[in-house]
């Protein structure tokens, strides 16, 4: 872990932003929003969230909840109303969600060096809560690694390293820039649909830690994947989710987990470009460590 600690210290961006609990989202201002809007061509809208999954499985041990609470009362004055209840333990592998800066601590410290035990308690997060992030509108870049390699998906356990990011930029004709949202497609969703579910918390394709300094150098505001961005098994002994630690706790970069990037991959391939406007609007949850979310790409 000594080598990982040195990497953490090398990339960390503590003390850089005001307000601190928006972290790297401070990189995105009016100029970045205008650039993202100016990049829209067809106006095609592509939602990036998985369906709400209420079925237990090897990758979904605590499924989301959905049940009806009111089926309409015909004896009441018109109109009748139908109501339902939803809930989720969303920090898992089945619900598309955003990780806020209060979600990950490394060696007892959240982003910006805040003591985790003083910043998060049973009442929620007093620093780095998802409500502090607000909404994000910026340029998204899809790193479609299966398309680059000519395969339907990356096999679970395959690491995406810095050299792979650079090769993908060249192959796809993109350049990751300041304030961008980088979305990694591994093909996880397609593999699950065709081969069935597996314990992706133990074995999944994702970024290797050596890709993070490159993304930090480019000044990204957001990282997301159709997994949870970390390759598993972890390449760092004693650190279960090293990309989470580096992105969230060191760099202040929120993460989008469990995206469905299949429709976006098709749309970007058809359009012949792998950039788009992305809109991410988490729920306004005071004290929340994240939020279920449906990001939207606009081509």
N, C-alpha and C positions, 0 to 999 in steps of 0.2 A: 504493500500500500504506500510505501514511501515515494515510489515513482508517481503514483496517482496523485498523492498530496502535492507534489511539485507541479504536476500538470494543472491541478485545481488552482494553485496560487498563481500560475503563469497566465491563466485566462480570466481570472475573476475580475469583475467590473464593479466592485463595491465602491460606494461613494461617488458614482458617476452621474446619477440621475436625480432629478427633482420633478415630481415626487418619487421617492425611492421605490414605493410599492407598486409602481407601474413598470419598473425595470426597463427592459429593452423596448417596451411599447412607447417609451418616450422618443425613440428614434423616428416614429411616424408622426409627422405633422402635416400641415396643409399641402406642402409641396409633394409629399409622397402620396397623399390621397389623390391629388390632381393627376399625378403621373399614372396611378392605377386606373382612374376613370378614363383618362385619355387612351389607355391601352385596350379599352373595350371595342370590339369590332362587330360581332354578330348580335350581341345582346343575349346570347344563349345563357340560361341560368342552370347551374348544375349543383344540386344539394350534395353534401359530402358526408352525411351521417348515416350510420347503420340503422335499420329498423329497431324499435324498442323491443328488446328480447326478453320474454318472460319464461323461456324454456331453460331448465337446468341442463348443463352439459359439462364436458371436461374442461372447457375454457370459460364456463359461466356457472361457478358453484353457487353464487348468490344472485339469482336472476332478478330482473326488474319486476315491479308489481304493476298490474293494471286490473282494476275491477270497477264495475258499475255501482254507483251509489244511489242513482235515481233513474227509474225507467219511465218517468212521466206520470203525473197524477191527474187522471181524467176528470176527477171531481173538483179540481181546482179551476179557477178562471183561466181562460186561454191567454197565452199559448202554453202548451205543456213543455216541460224541460227534461232533458236527459243529461245526466251528470256522471262523471267517473273520477276515480282516484288513481294517481300514478306516483310511484316512488322508486328510488334506485340507490343501491350502494354502488355509485357510478365509478369510483376509482378502482376499476377492475379491467377486464379484457373484453367486455361485451357492449358497453355503452359508450358512444362517442362523447368525449368530454374534453374540457380544457383544464389543465393543471395551473392553478395560480401559484404565486411565489411563496405562499405559506404552506404549500403541500410537501415540499422537500427540504430537509435539513441535512447538512453534512457536518459531522463532528460537533453536533449540537448547535450549529449556526444556520439560520436561514440566509437568504440573499441579503446583501448589504451588511453582513456580520451581525445581524440581530440574533440575540439569544432565543432559541426556539422555545425553551421552557418559560420564558417571560413574554413571548409573543403569541403563543397558541395555548389555549386551555379548554376546558369543557364548555366554555361559552363561545368558543370559536376563535378565529384569528383576529388579533388586534393590529397586525402588520401583514401586508401581502395578501389580504383577502381578495377574492375574485371581484367583489364590488368596486375595489379601487382601480381595477383595470379598465372598466368601461368597455366600449366597443372598439373594434379595430377594422379599418378599411385600408388595404395596402395591396401591393403587387404580390401575387403568388407565383411560385416557380415549382413545377412538378418535375421531380427527378424520377422518371419512370425507368427504373433499373431493369425490369424484365424486358421492356421494349429495347433497351440498349443492348442487352445480351441475346435477344431473339428467343426468349423462353417465356412460358406462360406465367411463371412466378419464380422468385428466389426460394430455394429450399430453406426450411426452418434451420436456424443456426448459422446461416450465411451472413457474414459481416460486410457492411458497406464502409469502406475505408476512404481516407482523403483522396487517394488516387482514383477511386471509383467515382467520387463526386466530380473531380476534374474531368475524367473521361466522359461522364454523363453530360456535363455542360457542353463539351465539344460535340458529342454525338447529337444532342438535342438542340443545339444552337441557342443556348441560354447562357446568361451570366448572372450569378447571384449577386445582388447589390444591397446597398444600405437600406435597412427598413423592410426588406422582403420577408415573406413567409415561405419557408422551404418545406415542401411536402414530399415525403419519400414514399413511393409506391414499391412495395415488395411483392405484391400479388397475393398477400395473405387472404383477402376476401375471396378471390377466385379459387384459391387452393381449398379453402374451407368448403366452398359450394360444391366442388368437384370431388374432393377426397374425404370430406367429413371433418368434424372438429377434432382437435388434439389439445393437449395441455400447452398452450402457447406461452404461458407464464414461465415454463421451463425450457422451451425450445422455440425460438422465433428468429426471423431475419430482422436486421436493423442496423443502425449506425454503430460502428466501432468507435472507441474513444478518440482514436487518432483523427477522426473527421471533425471533431468539435473545434479544435484551434482554427481550422480553415473557415468554418462557419462563423466563428467569432471574428476572425479577421475581416470577413465580408460584411459584418455588422447586421446580421439577421435579427429580426424582431420576433420571429415565431418559428418553431419547428413542429412538424406534425408527420404522422405516418399512419398506415393502415394496420400497424401494430402499436407499440408504445414507444417507438424510436430506438429503444435499446436492443442490441443483439443479445440473444440468450442461447446457451449459457453465457454469463458475463465473462468478458476477457480479463477482468480485474479481480483477483482473489480477495475475498472479504468485502466486496462492494457489489451488492445485488443489482443495482441500477445506476451504473456510472454515468451514462449519458444524462439521466435525470439529474444527478448530482451536479454535473458540470453545467448543464443548460440552465436549470432553475436556480440552484443555490449559488453557483459561481457567477454566471453571466446575467441572471435576471431575465432569462428568455422563457416565457410560458410554453407549454407543450400541448399539442392536440393529439389525443390518443384515440385509436380505434376508428379511424376514418374509413369511409368507403370511397375508394379512389378509382373504381372500375369505370364508372360512367365518365369521369373526368379524363381518364386515360384515353377512352374512345373519342371524346370530344376534342381533346388537344391533338390527337393523331390526325383526325379529320381536318382540323383547322390548320395543321402544319406548324403549330407554334405551341410551346409549353409554358407560356406565361398567361396570366389572367388577373382580373381583380378578385380579391377574396374579401368577404365580409364575415367577421366573427363577432357575435353578440351574445355573450354569456348572460345567464340570469343574474339579476341584481340581488345577490345574497350577501348581506352584511355578515362578516365573519366566516364566509365560506372558503374552503380550501380549493375550490374549483366549481365547475358547473357542467351539467349535461348541456350540449350545444349542437346546433345544426349549422355548421359553416356553409357558406354559399360561394361558389365560384361563378364569375360572370365573364364570358368570353366575348 
